[in-house]
Amino acid sequence: MTTETKTTEPMTVFRKLFESGFHNDFKAMADTIADDCEWILMPDMNKIYKGKNEVVQLCTQGKLASDKTPEILFDKATPEWGVFEYINKGVITKEAVEFSKTTGWKFPSDPSTLVGKKYAVGVSFIYQINKEGKISHLREYLDMAGLMKQFEPAEKLVAYDA
């Protein structure tokens, strides 16, 4: 299966990064990243990857930890910025748990207890494009609260009225 879709619009630089990583073409993936790129994991900015080497390592490890086809929801870019959004669905693997340890994401308990559980999580990217057409600054938003909610026992979930 592939993430590619038929469209008349030119492929965005992030989609090139995404597709090349999906197909294990890590050189093409690296070619989408500026040398001075900064990739920030949001919302608490718990981890910032600086420079092309760190960003490529993050993308490569993330791809190798999860080999599934995401559902792409939104992919638009201008010459200066872009937005990419997808739903990541699957089953948590040991590799995904090991990858999560490198990100600084906070879990309410030991993430290794989640191996084998199904999940679906929204992921969004807002990024800037430099004059060479490469990604120079990116913020990645992962719906961690929604993800963790899927693993809470029903009796621990509390509904709040607004």
C-alpha positions as a printed NumPy array, in Angstrom:
array([[  0.   ,   0.   ,   0.   ],
       [  1.201,   3.577,  -0.586],
       [  0.451,   7.027,   0.752],
       [  0.511,   8.515,  -2.743],
       [ -2.649,  10.021,  -4.192],
       [ -3.426,  11.201,  -7.688],
       [ -3.618,  14.992,  -7.805],
       [ -3.001,  17.761, -10.303],
       [ -1.389,  19.945,  -7.634],
       [  2.411,  19.801,  -7.318],
       [  3.665,  17.763,  -4.364],
       [  4.513,  19.885,  -1.318],
       [  8.009,  19.706,   0.159],
       [  6.632,  18.027,   3.287],
       [  4.795,  15.46 ,   1.181],
       [  8.131,  14.755,  -0.569],
       [  9.711,  14.208,   2.86 ],
       [  6.791,  12.003,   3.91 ],
       [  6.681,   9.919,   0.713],
       [ 10.444,   9.423,   0.486],
       [ 10.564,   8.27 ,   4.107],
       [  7.622,   5.939,   3.47 ],
       [  9.594,   4.36 ,   0.62 ],
       [ 12.846,   4.204,   2.673],
       [ 14.535,   6.718,   0.353],
       [ 16.318,   8.539,   3.149],
       [ 18.588,  10.499,   0.807],
       [ 15.573,  12.058,  -0.937],
       [ 14.041,  12.663,   2.488],
       [ 17.212,  14.466,   3.631],
       [ 17.128,  16.622,   0.484],
       [ 13.891,  18.252,   1.738],
       [ 15.537,  19.473,   4.972],
       [ 17.542,  22.712,   5.264],
       [ 20.983,  22.466,   6.872],
       [ 19.86 ,  24.755,   9.713],
       [ 16.387,  23.208,  10.146],
       [ 14.758,  23.27 ,  13.565],
       [ 12.031,  20.667,  14.3  ],
       [ 10.108,  21.246,  17.531],
       [  7.82 ,  18.719,  19.213],
       [  4.803,  20.586,  20.55 ],
       [  2.851,  21.61 ,  22.549],
       [  5.33 ,  21.745,  25.422],
       [  8.479,  22.076,  23.279],
       [  9.928,  19.136,  25.209],
       [ 12.355,  18.266,  22.45 ],
       [ 13.958,  20.411,  19.758],
       [ 15.96 ,  18.849,  16.939],
       [ 18.475,  21.289,  15.468],
       [ 20.284,  20.916,  12.181],
       [ 19.767,  18.629,   9.239],
       [ 21.53 ,  15.631,  10.809],
       [ 19.326,  15.594,  13.933],
       [ 16.132,  16.115,  11.917],
       [ 16.99 ,  13.362,   9.44 ],
       [ 17.791,  11.022,  12.336],
       [ 14.39 ,  11.81 ,  13.918],
       [ 12.542,  11.173,  10.648],
       [ 14.46 ,   7.966,   9.962],
       [ 13.915,   6.561,  13.466],
       [ 10.233,   7.493,  13.373],
       [  9.759,   5.765,  10.028],
       [ 11.63 ,   2.64 ,  11.089],
       [  9.594,   2.444,  14.319],
       [  6.313,   2.391,  12.411],
       [  5.764,   0.914,   8.972],
       [  2.077,   1.611,   8.302],
       [  0.091,   3.781,   5.934],
       [ -1.395,   6.867,   7.587],
       [ -4.581,   8.606,   6.536],
       [ -3.594,  12.018,   5.153],
       [ -6.177,  14.674,   5.973],
       [ -4.604,  17.929,   4.801],
       [ -1.557,  18.938,   2.777],
       [ -1.181,  22.541,   1.584],
       [  1.789,  24.821,   1.094],
       [  2.743,  28.195,  -0.308],
       [  6.326,  29.023,  -1.345],
       [  6.993,  30.151,   2.263],
       [  5.021,  27.847,   4.602],
       [  2.933,  24.686,   4.732],
       [  0.576,  22.558,   6.817],
       [  0.36 ,  18.764,   6.793],
       [ -2.048,  16.689,   8.889],
       [ -2.673,  12.966,   9.154],
       [ -4.199,  10.296,  11.37 ],
       [ -1.731,   7.684,  12.53 ],
       [ -3.523,   4.373,  13.216],
       [ -2.04 ,   1.074,  14.202],
       [ -0.914,  -1.212,  16.956],
       [  1.805,  -0.101,  19.362],
       [  5.026,  -2.027,  18.771],
       [  8.186,  -2.435,  20.848],
       [  9.977,  -0.283,  18.242],
       [  7.433,   2.511,  18.659],
       [  7.918,   2.401,  22.449],
       [ 11.698,   2.64 ,  22.031],
       [ 11.291,   5.555,  19.61 ],
       [  8.98 ,   7.374,  22.041],
       [ 11.744,   7.281,  24.666],
       [ 13.94 ,   9.445,  22.406],
       [ 11.308,  12.172,  21.995],
       [ 10.834,  13.315,  25.575],
       [  7.08 ,  12.695,  25.383],
       [  5.564,  12.221,  28.812],
       [  3.506,   9.113,  29.487],
       [  1.292,   8.533,  32.545],
       [  2.873,   5.102,  33.036],
       [  5.398,   2.737,  31.506],
       [  4.752,   2.88 ,  27.719],
       [  5.968,  -0.715,  27.282],
       [  2.669,  -1.823,  28.864],
       [  0.926,  -0.445,  25.751],
       [  2.6  ,  -2.846,  23.276],
       [ -0.052,  -4.661,  21.258],
       [ -2.804,  -2.087,  21.851],
       [ -4.582,  -0.386,  18.942],
       [ -4.537,   3.394,  18.66 ],
       [ -5.425,   6.325,  16.42 ],
       [ -3.806,   9.738,  16.883],
       [ -3.881,  13.027,  15.008],
       [ -0.546,  14.565,  13.99 ],
       [ -0.145,  18.041,  12.46 ],
       [  2.891,  19.873,  11.116],
       [  3.234,  23.594,  10.494],
       [  6.434,  24.446,   8.696],
       [  8.404,  27.21 ,   7.022],
       [ 10.128,  26.832,   3.666],
       [ 13.383,  28.631,   2.866],
       [ 14.349,  30.213,  -0.462],
       [ 15.853,  26.908,  -1.63 ],
       [ 12.473,  25.207,  -1.163],
       [ 13.574,  23.196,   1.885],
       [ 11.95 ,  22.871,   5.303],
       [ 13.73 ,  25.299,   7.627],
       [ 11.489,  25.376,  10.707],
       [  8.781,  22.956,  11.776],
       [  6.428,  22.454,  14.702],
       [  4.945,  18.985,  15.139],
       [  1.726,  18.662,  17.113],
       [  0.757,  15.203,  18.361],
       [ -2.594,  14.766,  20.121],
       [ -0.971,  13.125,  23.134],
       [ -4.024,  13.706,  25.373],
       [ -6.281,  11.976,  22.855],
       [ -3.773,   9.149,  22.509],
       [ -3.466,   8.57 ,  26.26 ],
       [ -7.236,   8.733,  26.685],
       [ -7.511,   5.625,  24.503],
       [ -5.554,   3.621,  27.073],
       [ -7.217,   4.839,  30.262],
       [ -9.524,   2.377,  31.984],
       [-13.149,   3.572,  31.593],
       [-13.493,   4.172,  35.336],
       [-10.54 ,   6.636,  35.268],
       [-11.991,   8.814,  32.501],
       [-13.762,  11.897,  33.788],
       [-16.08 ,  14.088,  31.729],
       [-15.964,  17.811,  32.427],
       [-18.782,  20.188,  31.581],
       [-17.698,  23.43 ,  29.974]])
